Amino acid sequence: MVVNKPSILIYVSQPDPDYLREVCAGIEEEGVLYQVIPAEGQLDELAYAAANASMLGSGIGMVGRRAAMQMRQLSMGHNVFELHAPHFWQCRNLGANSARAIKKMPFKTMFGDEQV
């Protein structure tokens, strides 16, 4: 019998490998499991599908150098966060915030010139 563990799903379409590594590191730092799943589609579609397929209700979509965090309760296109060519610290915080949403913790900063 195969049992899927509760995890954040990351649906990716040709993601920037450095950005993906940082997103995953942010999730790991919060102590939450994740799965990276290759998929095809637009950024909003991937984020929405990932959130709805995740047992935890939190998902991330990545296309190239773009990433979006989505929650199951939100409509497609209404991402919690959306990043275009972000800094590495923003990618890490995006992953952390996906986990923090599940744990009902305050989000880390996502915008500005420097990591806080």
Disulfide bonds with the S-S distance in Angstrom:
none
